[in-house]
Amino acid sequence: MKLVFMGTPQFSVPSLEALISGDYQIQAVVTQPDRRRGRGHKLRYSPIKEVALAAGLPVLQPERVSEQSFVERLLAFSPDVIVVVAFGQLIPPAILNMPPHGCINVHASLLPKYRGASPIQQVIIDGCQKTGVTTMLLDEGWDTGDILLQRELNIEAADTAETLEEKLAQLGAKLLTETLDRLAEGNLKLVPQDDAQASYAHRLTKECGQVSWDASTDEIVNLVRGVVPWPGAFTSHRGELLKIWKASSAEREVSEAPGTILGVVEDGIEVATGSGCVCLEVVQPANRPRMRGRDYANGYHVEPGEIVGGSSDEG
């Protein structure tokens, strides 16, 4: 089966690696154009481009896949199927209708739940206990196509968006090869999505990481877990930005207003929430490296009764 692979970020890498190591005819790899990143604004390859070049595969990088010149170039490959994993652009009808077996997508949720750009982060923010991956046949909507296969995955209490993404990427790669193998055998059934059950995970912005101390302890802990590594949870202390990289629920009687520092314990800084208390275990002040909450409290002489939250340099 001849195929073209379309993907860009790290989440796509296990899927492409699975296809490279399997018995699949990869004719080309399509990824986003090189972008300038980092403090030096150096031109960097996408993770997918690095893997494709290492495997000696042709790489195509159109600014827009809807460009007629690119569509014609893709058509010349006569792919039987096009695989799309976190590519980053909406696929136009000219490409959707090109391969006989269609365009197959790996999506990091149990569709129709959590359609959209940030399903991995949102399931953690929402406090879900399970998620999964779906392979589907792409149509002209965002994550609205017919379902091919699905696999569930339990979300562990220690999972962050970063660790969960890695797990789902590996699970998605296995599900992709199973989907392609069963497709070749003619052993797949299309299952239309129930739009009435759909939910949407919007693309995160930097502001999504701002902690509201009026929220419950669980909501704050889940937010911190769900926005690692980006956009990252943050608040302010003494008018300065304070990022929060790890937080946990703390058992303590609380009568103080949300956002009040209650004290410093071995695990970190305890802060009142809308329902109880949260312990800030790992934090990062502006222009400083990450550190244990206790070390921050000692270094900055944090006192009970101080307030976190309010204006900061980010948000």
N, C-alpha and C positions, 0 to 999 in steps of 0.2 A: 504494500500500500504506500503510494507516494504522498508525502505530506509536507506542508509548510508550517513552521512554528512561529508564533507571534507572542512576544513577551518582553518584559523590561526589568522589573526589580528582582530582588533576591528571592521573593516568594516563587518566582517562575523557574528558578534554577533547578531544583530537584526534578521537575517535570521534564525539562530539556535533557538533563543528565540521564533520566530513565529511558528516554527515547534514543539517545545516543548509544547507550549500552545494550539496548534491545534490538530486535530485528525489524527496524523501521527505516524506510528510505526518506531521509530528511533532505529535501531539495534546497531549502533556504531557510534562514532565520531572519525574522523581521523584528526590529526593536526601535525604540525612540532614538532620535538624533543625539549625538554626544552633547553633554551639557557642562557648563562651567560650574564647579562646586568647590566648597571649602574656602578658607580664608584667602588662599592664593588665587582663587578663581581659575584653577587649572581645568583644562578640558578633560573630562573623564568619560570612560566607556560605561555603559550600563552593565550590571552583573551578567546579563544574558549575552551581551556582545563578547565579553571576556571568555565565557564558556564556549561560545560558538567558534570563535577564532582559534581557541586551543584545540578544538576538534576538527579544524580545517573546513568548517562549513561556510558557505557564502552568506554574507550579512547584508541586509538591505535596511536603510534607515530613512524612510520618507518623512518629511515634515508633517504631511497629512496623507493618510492611506486612501483618502477619497480622490487624490489627484489622478487624473486619467492616465498619465504616463506610468504611474506606479501600478495601477490596475492592469494595464496592458503587460507590464513586465511580469506581474504575478501570474497572469493568464498563460504566459509562455511556458510556465512550469507544468501546467495541466495537473495540479494536485488533486488527488482523490479526496483528501480531507485537509482542512486547515485547523490547526490547534491554536487556541488563544488562551493564554494564562497571564492575567494581570498586565495586559499590553498597555493600556492607558488612553486608547482612543476608541470612539464608537466606530464599529465596522459598518461600512456602507453596503446597501443592497447589492451593488455590483460585485462585491467580494463574497457576501453571504451566499449568493446564489451560484457562485463559481464552481466549487467542488461538488462532485456527485453526492458525497456523503455529508456535505454541509460543513459548517464551522463549529467545532466542539470547544466548549469553554469549561475551565475548572474554576469554580467559585467557592470562596471560603465561608460558606454558611449552608444551613439546611434550608434551601429555598422551598417556598417563597419567603421565608423569614430572612430578614437582613439582606435585602437587595442593596446595591449601592457600593460606595467606595471604601467604607470603613467597617466591614462586618466583624473583623477580628477584634478591633478595639471596642466596638459597641456592645458585643455580647458580654464582655467583662465589665464594662461600665454599668450595664443593666443588671449585673449580678446573676447571669445565667449559669446553670450547672452543666450544660452540655451545648455543643455546637457540632460542626462537621463540615464536610465538603460535598459539593454537588458537581457532577458533570452534566452539561446541558447543551442543547442545540441552540446556537445563537439565532435570535431574530432581530428585528429593528429596534426593539426596546432595550432598556437597561436591565439586564438580568431577568428577562421575562420569558425566555424560551422554554421549550419542553424539556423536562427532566429526563436524563438517561439513567444515571446511577447516583446513589448517595451512601455516605458512610458517616456514622456518628462518632463523636469523640467527647469524653468527659473533660470538663474544665476543672483543673486542680486548684485548690485554694491558693497555692503559691504561684500559679501562672500569672504572667504579665502578658501584655499584647505581644511582646517580643518573643517570649518562650512559646506562646500559643501559635504564633505565626509559623515558627519553625516546625512544630508538630503537624500543623495543617498542611504545610507545604509538602512534607514527606508523605502524608496520607493522600494528598491530592495527586501526587506523582503515581502512587500505586493504583489509585482509582482511574487515572487517565489511561494507563497501559491496559487495565482490565477493560475499560470502555472501548478502546481501539481494537483489542483482540476480539471482543464480542461483536463489535461492529463488522469486522471482517468475516465473522462467522454468520452474520445475519441474525444474531441472538440478542437484540436489544428492542425494548419496547418504549416508545415515547409516552411520557406522562405529562399532560398539560398542567401548568401551575394553577393553583386556586388563588386567584387574585384577592379574594375576600380574606385570605389568611396572610397576605403579604405585609411586610414591614420594610422600612427603608433606613439604611445607615448612611447618613450624609457625610460628605468629606469633612474631616476634622480641620479646624482652624486653630491658631495659637490660643485664641480666647477660650477654647474648649477645655484647656488645662487649668483654668482658674478655679481654685477651691472656694466653695461657698460653705462657710462654717455653720450656717443654719441647717445644712443638710444632715442626714443621719450619719452615724459612724460608719455603717456599712457602705453607704453611698460614697463617702469620702475615700474609704479604703479602696473600693472598686474603681473609682475615678483614677486614683494614683496608679493602680495596676494597669488600667486600660489605656493610659496615655504614655506608657513607656515604650519606646524611647522618645517618641514625638507625638504631640507637642510638649509633653512633660507637664506634670502638675506643678502649680506654683501658688504662692501667696506672698505676703510681704511682712517684714518684721522691722520695726523702727523706720518705716518708710522705704526700705530697701527690698529688692526682689529676693525671695527665698524659694528655691526649687525644692520639691519634695520627691524623692526617688523611691522611698519605701515607707509604708505606714501600716500600722496594725491596730486592731481593736484592743482597747484597754479596759479592764474591769475596775471601775472606780465610781464612788458616789459623786455626782456632780450637781451643783446648784448654781455655778457661775454661768455667765452669758457665753454663748457660742463664740469661739475665737480666743477665749481667755486661756493663757498658759497656766496650767494647774501645778506643774512641778517638773522636776528633772529626775528620771529614774535610770537604772542601768541600761535599759533598752533605748532610751531617747527622751524626747520632750513630750509631755502629755498636755493635750489641748482639748478644751471643751468643744463639743459639737452640739447639733440640734437634738441629739438623743442620748448623749453620753460622753465618751472620751476616746480620743485617738492618740496613738503614740507615734511621733515622727522619728523613725529609726535611722533613715539616711536622708540628709539634706545637702543643699549646695547654695551657699550665699553668692551674691554677684561677684563675678571675676575671681572665683576661688574654685578649687576642686571639690568633688563630693566628699562628704565626711559623715561620720556617725553623728546622730542627733545629740548624743551626750557630749561629744567633743565640741560641737558647735556651741552648746549651752555653756560649757566651761570656758571656751575661748572668748565668747561674747558676753559672759556674765549674765546669762538669761535669768530673770527673776519671776517667780509666781505672781500672777496678776497682770503681767504684760499682755498686750493684745496683738494677735496676728491677723492679717487681712487688711484690706483697704487699698490705697493706691500703690502702684509699683512701677518699675521701669518697663514692664512688659504686660501684655494682656489685651 
